[in-house]
Amino acid sequence: MADRKPRRRLVHAAYGAAIGFVIALAAGRSGLIAWLAEMPVEDMASTALAVLLLSLGLFALIAASSSALYRRMAENYQEGDPLDAGVLRYLRMNGAALLLGAALLLVPPLAVRFGFTGDAAIPVAIGIAALLALQTWLSARIRRGSDELNRAALAEASIASFWLLQFGLFGWAALARLGLVANVSLWTLMTISGAIYLAVSIVVALRRGMFA
């Protein structure tokens, strides 16, 4: 049987391009892009990262919504291979974790944008704490339910991200202390660390041939 991976990748790319075009067109006509452009650069960056996580999470949930759909969308699935229900459950949990990560990145800048600061931000902070606790619990479940390959990939991504962030943050902190670069906010550092971990995780998954 001919390799179906190139065809599936082209189909995925076409779907993504079409959906992205529709979303961008709707955002432009509704004034959303202009509204987002008024936000600080660090908030625009975290919002962009949140949109990426949201897209990945929705893709995972859609792929895991049924066995038939997963078989059509998964690159690594071969006709006739058995499909364990645990695979779909694991994919759904990962999709939910990505959506929670997107929410955690979206809520703080949007809350500030809508004027929730000071005492008015206390309910928002409580909500963020609840989302963070839920994501932590879900991440622990994902790790416990992972097979050996996934655990190795998680460990590799975590270690690589740690050393990259340690090197990068120390270098920037040293240069900032010397007055050669500007200081950055904790929110900027959080956004950068999230982006690096996501990028490293994708590279690790590609190297190990783990993408569905």
DRENDO-1510 file (C-alpha; in Angstrom, 1 decimal, always signed):
<recs>
REC; n; res; u; v; w
REC; 1; MET; +0.0; +0.0; +0.0 .
REC; 2; ALA; +1.3; +3.5; -0.9 .
REC; 3; ASP; +2.5; +5.7; +1.9 .
REC; 4; ARG; -0.5; +7.9; +2.9 .
REC; 5; LYS; +1.5; +10.3; +5.1 .
REC; 6; PRO; +2.2; +12.9; +2.4 .
REC; 7; ARG; -1.4; +13.0; +1.4 .
REC; 8; ARG; -2.6; +13.3; +5.0 .
REC; 9; ARG; -0.1; +16.1; +5.6 .
REC; 10; LEU; -1.4; +18.0; +2.5 .
REC; 11; VAL; -5.0; +17.5; +3.6 .
REC; 12; HIS; -4.1; +18.7; +7.2 .
REC; 13; ALA; -2.3; +21.7; +5.7 .
REC; 14; ALA; -5.3; +22.6; +3.4 .
REC; 15; TYR; -7.7; +22.3; +6.3 .
REC; 16; GLY; -5.5; +24.5; +8.5 .
REC; 17; ALA; -5.0; +27.1; +5.8 .
REC; 18; ALA; -8.7; +27.3; +5.1 .
REC; 19; ILE; -9.7; +27.6; +8.8 .
REC; 20; GLY; -6.9; +30.1; +9.4 .
REC; 21; PHE; -8.0; +32.2; +6.5 .
REC; 22; VAL; -11.6; +32.2; +7.7 .
REC; 23; ILE; -10.6; +33.1; +11.3 .
REC; 24; ALA; -8.2; +35.9; +10.1 .
REC; 25; LEU; -10.9; +37.3; +7.8 .
REC; 26; ALA; -13.5; +37.3; +10.6 .
REC; 27; ALA; -11.1; +38.8; +13.1 .
REC; 28; GLY; -10.1; +41.6; +10.7 .
REC; 29; ARG; -13.7; +42.5; +9.8 .
REC; 30; SER; -14.8; +42.5; +13.4 .
REC; 31; GLY; -12.0; +44.8; +14.5 .
REC; 32; LEU; -10.5; +42.1; +16.7 .
REC; 33; ILE; -7.0; +42.5; +15.2 .
REC; 34; ALA; -7.0; +46.2; +15.6 .
REC; 35; TRP; -8.2; +45.7; +19.2 .
REC; 36; LEU; -5.4; +43.2; +19.9 .
REC; 37; ALA; -2.8; +45.5; +18.3 .
REC; 38; GLU; -3.5; +48.1; +21.0 .
REC; 39; MET; -2.2; +45.6; +23.7 .
REC; 40; PRO; +1.4; +45.7; +25.0 .
REC; 41; VAL; +3.8; +43.6; +23.0 .
REC; 42; GLU; +4.2; +41.0; +25.8 .
REC; 43; ASP; +0.4; +40.5; +25.9 .
REC; 44; MET; +0.2; +40.2; +22.1 .
REC; 45; ALA; +2.9; +37.5; +22.3 .
REC; 46; SER; +1.2; +35.5; +25.1 .
REC; 47; THR; -2.1; +35.8; +23.2 .
REC; 48; ALA; -0.5; +34.5; +20.0 .
REC; 49; LEU; +1.0; +31.6; +22.0 .
REC; 50; ALA; -2.5; +30.9; +23.6 .
REC; 51; VAL; -4.1; +30.8; +20.1 .
REC; 52; LEU; -1.5; +28.3; +19.0 .
REC; 53; LEU; -2.2; +26.1; +22.1 .
REC; 54; LEU; -5.9; +26.5; +21.5 .
REC; 55; SER; -5.6; +25.3; +17.9 .
REC; 56; LEU; -3.5; +22.3; +18.9 .
REC; 57; GLY; -5.9; +21.4; +21.7 .
REC; 58; LEU; -8.9; +21.6; +19.4 .
REC; 59; PHE; -7.2; +19.5; +16.8 .
REC; 60; ALA; -6.4; +16.8; +19.4 .
REC; 61; LEU; -10.0; +16.8; +20.7 .
REC; 62; ILE; -11.4; +16.6; +17.2 .
REC; 63; ALA; -9.0; +13.7; +16.3 .
REC; 64; ALA; -9.9; +11.9; +19.5 .
REC; 65; SER; -13.7; +12.4; +19.1 .
REC; 66; SER; -14.2; +9.1; +17.3 .
REC; 67; SER; -12.1; +6.0; +16.3 .
REC; 68; ALA; -13.0; +6.5; +12.6 .
REC; 69; LEU; -11.9; +10.1; +12.6 .
REC; 70; TYR; -8.7; +9.3; +14.3 .
REC; 71; ARG; -7.9; +6.6; +11.7 .
REC; 72; ARG; -8.4; +9.2; +9.0 .
REC; 73; MET; -6.3; +11.9; +10.6 .
REC; 74; ALA; -3.5; +10.0; +12.2 .
REC; 75; GLU; -0.3; +9.8; +10.1 .
REC; 76; ASN; +1.1; +6.9; +12.0 .
REC; 77; TYR; -2.0; +4.8; +11.8 .
REC; 78; GLN; -1.8; +1.9; +9.3 .
REC; 79; GLU; -4.9; +0.2; +8.0 .
REC; 80; GLY; -5.7; -2.9; +10.0 .
REC; 81; ASP; -3.8; -1.9; +13.1 .
REC; 82; PRO; -5.8; -2.3; +16.3 .
REC; 83; LEU; -6.8; +1.0; +18.0 .
REC; 84; ASP; -6.7; +0.9; +21.8 .
REC; 85; ALA; -9.4; +3.1; +23.5 .
REC; 86; GLY; -6.6; +4.3; +25.7 .
REC; 87; VAL; -5.0; +6.1; +22.8 .
REC; 88; LEU; -8.1; +8.3; +22.3 .
REC; 89; ARG; -8.4; +8.9; +26.0 .
REC; 90; TYR; -4.8; +9.9; +26.2 .
REC; 91; LEU; -5.2; +12.3; +23.2 .
REC; 92; ARG; -8.3; +13.8; +24.8 .
REC; 93; MET; -6.5; +14.5; +28.0 .
REC; 94; ASN; -3.6; +16.1; +26.1 .
REC; 95; GLY; -6.1; +18.2; +24.2 .
REC; 96; ALA; -7.8; +19.4; +27.4 .
REC; 97; ALA; -4.4; +20.2; +29.0 .
REC; 98; LEU; -3.6; +22.4; +25.9 .
REC; 99; LEU; -6.9; +24.2; +26.2 .
REC; 100; LEU; -6.2; +24.9; +29.9 .
REC; 101; GLY; -2.8; +26.2; +29.0 .
REC; 102; ALA; -4.4; +28.5; +26.5 .
REC; 103; ALA; -6.9; +29.8; +29.0 .
REC; 104; LEU; -4.1; +30.5; +31.6 .
REC; 105; LEU; -2.3; +32.6; +29.0 .
REC; 106; LEU; -5.4; +34.4; +27.8 .
REC; 107; VAL; -7.1; +35.3; +31.1 .
REC; 108; PRO; -4.5; +37.7; +32.7 .
REC; 109; PRO; -3.9; +40.0; +29.7 .
REC; 110; LEU; -7.6; +40.1; +28.8 .
REC; 111; ALA; -8.5; +40.8; +32.5 .
REC; 112; VAL; -6.2; +43.7; +32.5 .
REC; 113; ARG; -7.5; +44.9; +29.2 .
REC; 114; PHE; -11.1; +44.9; +30.6 .
REC; 115; GLY; -10.1; +46.8; +33.7 .
REC; 116; PHE; -9.9; +44.0; +36.2 .
REC; 117; THR; -7.0; +45.2; +38.4 .
REC; 118; GLY; -6.4; +45.7; +42.1 .
REC; 119; ASP; -9.3; +44.4; +44.3 .
REC; 120; ALA; -11.4; +43.7; +41.2 .
REC; 121; ALA; -8.8; +41.2; +40.0 .
REC; 122; ILE; -9.2; +39.0; +43.1 .
REC; 123; PRO; -11.9; +36.8; +41.6 .
REC; 124; VAL; -9.8; +36.5; +38.4 .
REC; 125; ALA; -6.8; +35.4; +40.5 .
REC; 126; ILE; -8.9; +32.8; +42.2 .
REC; 127; GLY; -10.2; +31.5; +38.9 .
REC; 128; ILE; -6.6; +31.3; +37.6 .
REC; 129; ALA; -5.5; +29.4; +40.6 .
REC; 130; ALA; -8.4; +26.9; +40.0 .
REC; 131; LEU; -7.4; +26.5; +36.4 .
REC; 132; LEU; -3.7; +26.0; +37.3 .
REC; 133; ALA; -4.7; +23.4; +39.9 .
REC; 134; LEU; -6.8; +21.6; +37.4 .
REC; 135; GLN; -4.1; +21.6; +34.7 .
REC; 136; THR; -1.5; +20.3; +37.3 .
REC; 137; TRP; -3.8; +17.4; +38.2 .
REC; 138; LEU; -4.5; +16.6; +34.6 .
REC; 139; SER; -0.8; +16.8; +33.7 .
REC; 140; ALA; +0.0; +14.3; +36.5 .
REC; 141; ARG; -2.7; +12.0; +35.1 .
REC; 142; ILE; -1.2; +12.3; +31.6 .
REC; 143; ARG; +2.2; +11.4; +32.9 .
REC; 144; ARG; +1.0; +8.4; +34.9 .
REC; 145; GLY; -1.0; +7.1; +31.9 .
REC; 146; SER; +1.9; +7.6; +29.4 .
REC; 147; ASP; +3.7; +4.6; +28.0 .
REC; 148; GLU; +7.5; +4.3; +28.0 .
REC; 149; LEU; +7.9; +6.2; +24.7 .
REC; 150; ASN; +5.8; +9.2; +25.8 .
REC; 151; ARG; +7.5; +9.3; +29.2 .
REC; 152; ALA; +10.9; +9.4; +27.6 .
REC; 153; ALA; +9.8; +12.2; +25.3 .
REC; 154; LEU; +8.4; +14.2; +28.2 .
REC; 155; ALA; +11.6; +13.8; +30.1 .
REC; 156; GLU; +13.8; +14.7; +27.1 .
REC; 157; ALA; +11.6; +17.8; +26.4 .
REC; 158; SER; +11.7; +18.9; +30.1 .
REC; 159; ILE; +15.5; +18.5; +30.4 .
REC; 160; ALA; +16.2; +20.3; +27.1 .
REC; 161; SER; +13.9; +23.1; +28.0 .
REC; 162; PHE; +15.5; +23.4; +31.5 .
REC; 163; TRP; +19.0; +23.9; +30.1 .
REC; 164; LEU; +17.9; +26.2; +27.3 .
REC; 165; LEU; +16.0; +28.4; +29.8 .
REC; 166; GLN; +18.8; +28.3; +32.4 .
REC; 167; PHE; +21.3; +29.4; +29.8 .
REC; 168; GLY; +19.1; +32.0; +28.2 .
REC; 169; LEU; +17.7; +33.5; +31.4 .
REC; 170; PHE; +21.1; +33.7; +33.1 .
REC; 171; GLY; +22.6; +35.3; +30.0 .
REC; 172; TRP; +19.9; +37.9; +29.8 .
REC; 173; ALA; +19.9; +38.6; +33.5 .
REC; 174; ALA; +23.7; +39.1; +33.4 .
REC; 175; LEU; +23.5; +41.5; +30.4 .
REC; 176; ALA; +20.6; +43.4; +32.1 .
REC; 177; ARG; +22.6; +43.7; +35.3 .
REC; 178; LEU; +25.4; +45.2; +33.3 .
REC; 179; GLY; +23.0; +47.6; +31.7 .
REC; 180; LEU; +23.5; +46.2; +28.2 .
REC; 181; VAL; +19.9; +45.1; +27.7 .
REC; 182; ALA; +16.5; +46.1; +29.2 .
REC; 183; ASN; +14.9; +44.3; +32.1 .
REC; 184; VAL; +11.8; +42.3; +31.1 .
REC; 185; SER; +8.7; +41.5; +33.1 .
REC; 186; LEU; +7.8; +38.2; +34.7 .
REC; 187; TRP; +5.0; +37.8; +32.3 .
REC; 188; THR; +7.4; +38.1; +29.4 .
REC; 189; LEU; +9.6; +35.5; +30.9 .
REC; 190; MET; +6.6; +33.2; +31.4 .
REC; 191; THR; +5.6; +33.6; +27.8 .
REC; 192; ILE; +9.1; +32.9; +26.6 .
REC; 193; SER; +9.4; +29.8; +28.8 .
REC; 194; GLY; +6.1; +28.4; +27.5 .
REC; 195; ALA; +7.0; +29.0; +23.9 .
REC; 196; ILE; +10.4; +27.3; +24.3 .
REC; 197; TYR; +8.9; +24.3; +26.0 .
REC; 198; LEU; +6.3; +24.0; +23.3 .
REC; 199; ALA; +8.9; +24.3; +20.5 .
REC; 200; VAL; +11.2; +21.8; +22.2 .
REC; 201; SER; +8.3; +19.3; +22.7 .
REC; 202; ILE; +7.4; +19.5; +19.0 .
REC; 203; VAL; +11.0; +19.0; +18.0 .
REC; 204; VAL; +11.3; +15.9; +20.3 .
REC; 205; ALA; +8.0; +14.5; +19.0 .
REC; 206; LEU; +9.1; +15.0; +15.4 .
REC; 207; ARG; +12.5; +13.3; +16.1 .
REC; 208; ARG; +10.7; +10.3; +17.7 .
REC; 209; GLY; +8.1; +10.1; +14.9 .
REC; 210; MET; +5.3; +10.6; +17.5 .
REC; 211; PHE; +3.0; +13.0; +15.6 .
REC; 212; ALA; -0.4; +11.5; +14.9 .
</recs>
